[in-house]
C-alpha cells in the first residue's frame, strides 16, 4: 500500500529527456573557449565561439530545468537562483578582484574609470548593455578596450537564465492549470516563436545598427532557444552512423573556420550567426551515435572533458591576461607569448575551479557559500572605492595647480620657449572624457537617429549674427573654440552635429546619414543663420571625392539659401591611438610615431581649394598642431588628442583667440555685404 501511495504522488514528467552526461559537449565547450582565445590573441578577430557557448548554455540549462521539474514536480525560484549564483559568482568575483588590483599599477589611467564602470556592470550582469551604449556613442567607441570587456557574454547568459526561469515557470503553470498531458508541442511552439522572432529581429537590427545588435539580449535569445529546442527534441532524432560521422567533423571544421570566413565582430549576430549555430548543432547531433571515427571520440576524450570542465575559466582569464600584456608591451603577442597566455589561462582556470569555485559550489550549506561570496563581493566594493578615491585626489591635486598662463595650449605655438614645463593637462585619466559641451549636454545627434537637434548657445536674444556649427564629430570638436570666441561678442551659436556624419552630398538618401543631411538642409532653408562652419576635408581620406562632397554641400547652402560658409581644414589624423601611446611609451616616442606617418592626405586638395574657391571663407589651423615644423602630442602643456583623431576639448578651447579674430573678420564682412544689398 505504501508503495502504491508512493507511486501515486510521483510527479508527472514534463518531458521524457535523457539527463545523461554528454562528454562531447564538454569537449565542444573547450573548443569554443580556445577558438575565442586564439582568434583574440593572434588574429585580433572574433571567432564565433561565444555563439557556441550560448547554444550549449541553452541546451544544458533546459536539460537541468526539465530534470528538476520531472523529479520534483516543482520549479522554484530560490533553489534555481541559488544554484546559479554558487556556480557563476565565485569565478566572476575572484577575477574582477584580480583585475581591480592589477589596474592600480598596470592599467593605463585613461581607461581606469571605464574599467571600473565595466567591473560594476559585470558584477551585476549588465555588461552587455554597458557596451551596447558605449558602442553606439561614436566618440566612446574609439576608447581602448577594458580587461573585462568579454564579460558581456556572461551578462547575457545571466539574463537568459532569468528569462528561462520565467518561461518554464509559465509553462509549468499552464500544464498544471489546464492539465495538459502532451507538453512537448506547447514547449516547441513557445521556443519556436522565440527563436523565429529573435532571429528576425537580430537580422533586422544587425542591418541597421550592428554595434547595438551585437551586445543586446533580445538579438541573442534565438541562440539559446536553438539549444533548448535541441534539448527538447534530441531524443526524437535518429541520425545514421555514417551521417553522424560526417556532420560531426564538418561541424568542427566549419566552426574553426568561422572567424576566417566571416568578419564576426561586424556581421554578427544576424543570419551569418546561423553558420556556427549549425556547426554546433551538427556536433551535438553527431554525439548521439557511437561511431569508430566520429567526432565524439575526440571531443569526448578524457583530456577534452577535463579541459571542458574549466572552459568557463579559460574564457574569462585569456582576455584579462591578453589586455594587460598589450597595455604594457604594446604589441601583438608572438607565437610563444600567445601560447604562454593560453597555457596560463588554463592553469589559472584549473586553480580557480579547484580551490575557489568547487568548494563554494559543492557546499551543502548555502549560508556558508553565501558568506564567502559576500566577503568576495565586499573586497570588490572596497577596491572600487579605493581606486575611485585615488583617482579623485590625484586629479584634484593637478587641477588645483592649473593656471591659464601655464597651460596656453595652441597659443604656445608662437612662443614655445616661454611656456613653463608642467604636467600635461588634462591628466591621462581624464583625457578621454574631455569632451565638448555639446556632446555632454545632449545637443549632438546620435548614430541611431536622423532628426535635427539644435543646441543654442552664446547671446540668444540681443545678437547681431547667428553662427551654426554643422557636421560630424570633426566639426563638433571645434565647438569649444567657437564658444570661447563668442564670449563678449553678440553672436548666437547653434550646434547642429551628428556623430559619424559629415555635412556632405555623399550619402544615399535612404540611409540615416543621408536623411539627416537632408533634414539639416530643410532646417537651414528658413533658419535665421548668417554663417555655417563645417570641416570640408577628412585628413585620412585618400579620394578627393570625399572632400569635394563636403565642399559641394556648403556651396549648395551658400548658393541656394544665401548663407555664408566657413570651411575648416581637418586636423591631422593618425593610425594609432595617440593617448594610448602617450601613456604606454612617452611624449618623445609618440612624437616620433606621429611624424613618421602621413597624417594629412588632404594636402593637395586643400591647396587647390584655397586657390580656386572664391565664395567660401576658409581656415587652416594645421600650424597649431606642430612646433618648429614637428607635430606634437602635447603643446602648451595641453594634451591634444583623446584618441586617433579627435581633439580634447581643452585644446580646442585654447583656439579661442584664433577663432575670435577669424569670426570677427568674417561676420563683419557678412554684415557689410548685407547692408550693401
Steps between C-alpha positions, in 0.01 A plus 500: 500500500781741589662416171176574316461833680857583422435438132186713508682809621777471245493820290404477137800532276498821301695344213691176471854628451818312566692694762819309432854632493601607149882490484513643147325815623776550757750467217301744288512752784880497513521523120280811516712651781829432321365637171406823675847523654693412181310749284533775761871444560643446153243629255337784696167365374186344639456125449131427550589286802280709729197412287581132556512564875150645475350200320672261745369704794149480358533123465644438846276733702188364331615146579551603863163678529302212352687250716409705809133520402486129413656408835310735732198620308599854601719779369581748775694822456720491811658155446546581131674832561703367793646229279588754229657744746717228654614396154563839336591755766813345658701521178349834400570674831851356527609606150346845539692547825824400326426748219439782748827431683702481177328813368649712777852463356480331157203671334523819290335773707285612208290185522500454878158660545359307204637176646343572838163568333526172313607307810183621674297411190657154497430444870131572444477329159416798280839537329348428158273804534792712622692408184194545278464858618875564460512345153230733368669810643732590213763662721484240776545215251857612422623448856736217592336174602477413866634170643143394584331578169445128431269473802222621269435139398468390861254783565279385214522146634385615844210697351405200289484278809249741653293507181498119492382484860199716415439299183500155663317622810225617262505168313470303824215724615317439171555124527357488852213742441373335183618144572695485177623146435704544183726792590761465229302671218428799724864539602614464139251765393608748767870441437442510124328838524787632712754361256336643188413840648842551659681387183286729284566793732870413506518501119314830478692681774836373377428659163413842646702527823748213527701626802181523706371166370826325587465553876132517590311206646204477261714436193668204673199317647459292183843344557397377845160397363672284238685314774174453689319370192784255448468381860123450469513312172836321501357167618263501201777548244667188360812566294663216299852424620672600177316832493586557867868448419494739205300783658705484820828573323335747264365684804840520668680614183228754424518633854878543486471688170220735613730785601699468177203490264297773671582832666304396807531826697336697216254242359359320805250426645283503184440211264876440467496372860300201373835365376660424842156407634463236229854379567420456870172329408687253277747417778229439761297285258811305409557426868176303523666208318803294594717469189854384434622823346243743637576839652378371835815292539707818487275747681397240758854390580623535859732799435226691315243425770744617768566824312128539435445512873714814523402655164302773678814612680717479187260739328505743793877496559637519145371852428616638835854371442500610135390857569744557785775366274397737220482801732854445625683351200321687221508225242306197383626185674721275290458124484677419825355786702151423369546135590616603848185712543281201407692259727485754784125534446462123526710483817325794668162359402587162648621652828200731521255217428658261751564735790241776466205391287461133601509550879223760476297319234514160670427630849171362632467793742378797298564741787871415498521543122324835507720620785809432288342668198406798718862539610618484138241758393599729788865482393397609151300792637794614716737478204263701281464768768876518552576539129234769455625686807860486381398626157301788652782626723765472227281697260415760766870553572572560131194721443577717801839577350370604158530861388424642156853632456651157558262326258467718188438204269495600133607854584841368606589424138607860444740508796559141617809590705296731723277218626612349835528121532194360673322165522280461190138600544244345506649213694519179300223359720263774379611566143251266339209663681613853407212550257332809354199633686269419208587130532439481874182711512324294233477750214712278273291247309578130548563236235162333534289810422463734203295793626674835543607599849584868547693620804489877564786683675662842530281811472148365442302827499686816409731353235640646179575171325421129527779249446411132449755223550397213270631151427668203664710459813782672312283810489362445849849495652544867403202612708722588797702740286190663351333524840806672645520733200136602543551617858470877515360509146137525396497166321235233528665158457306195381625144510362270228721192508457124473757240597676334208316710240671756280300793360528360151324405178664157513230298675207309353165664569356189668768450768497680835801715412342613175164561666666712769683708237173568320332590828780749573454658158127528563571667834752747358270600215289723723729535802636824640863409427771729361797262494549125510830345607599147400809301417525438125787252493576169668873473570498120462300489174692386192234610250440866416136409443449483879621858546314631195168363623539700822591814308203443268260486795628829644496656155138391453400676822681813384351498149144393585440653844745790499669378819875551504735220597831479686679188373737338749787279403501176698757451774777239453391140560702191596481124460573442870340617822707804597378501860582131542849561361554793737411287799683183406815652347595868532445843347824465303416156361147609411637806322721275287206278407286801410759646266574164338146489357322677218245670722345742247400333176290806413807719434474525121122539503506779759762701312295481181180583689657809655609626160187423296200543732419868543159486667568318828707630791787270597702414809801266517629445854768243421780721634349482848560124514877524462793677656807582292351303213451187713157358590463457876264308731525770769528874429490773760479227769160394363434149365376538142342165413256280689524216245627461141355822361275695740625795702452545871256777582770677701723529195208609282411775747856631482425597136253761632713805407562365148131440438403833655720685254378295204131516591514875559652546154247271331192632683603860431537417132162321489318788671660751263382299199148479642491875559621559145220281366 
